[in-house]
């Protein structure tokens, strides 16, 4: 589909299909599942050509938004935020995360772990790859709070480890903006993640993300010891 169907046709047809599936979703569970799949960043990103992909992704999510489908669903705004992050638009990603969290809070019993996990990644990436914020320690601390909680709650699987791999990159990019005391606390965070990782289920321990996160923690501690 990526190489056969022109992108402008996809950007017209697929949002219309999403709207149609939303109208008939109650008639069969498969329609609702198809709709959810089509609204995910990973789905549309794979089938769009690389030229002007940023504009195409925005056009896609804006077309779905204009249809009214998903505007009251935290997952839609999470996927839109992920799309924005993919091309470095962290300002709009921040806004979409706020909307996702707000909608999640308004729903009783909604578990926002997916939003939180991607938000932790956002907090690290946005402070490494943009100059829109200067809260380098506070953002690192907020991301770490999420990761510490998730590595202790096994239902999140390997996802927190996938984010924890960024700790070393973050330090290398921003260590000069942190005090020695703050760096010392980061080293303690790494210790805690290492300790929690030992109790991870076997399925998580077999993940490449688990191994890479542990390596990142070790190297981060060594890096901190060198620069303090």
Secondary structure, DSSP 8 states (H G I E B T S, - for coil): -TTTS-HHHHHHHHHHHHHHHHHHGGG-HHHHHHHHHHTSHHHHHHHS-STTHHHHHHHHHHHHHHHTTTTT-HHHHHHHHHHHHHTT-HHHHHHHHHHHHHHHHHSTT---HHHHHHHHHHHHHHHHH-SS---HHHHHHHHHHHHHHHHTSGGGTTHHHHHHTHHHHHHHHHGGGS-HHHHHHHHHHHHHHHHHHHTS-HHHHTSHHHHHHHHHHHHHHHHHHHH-
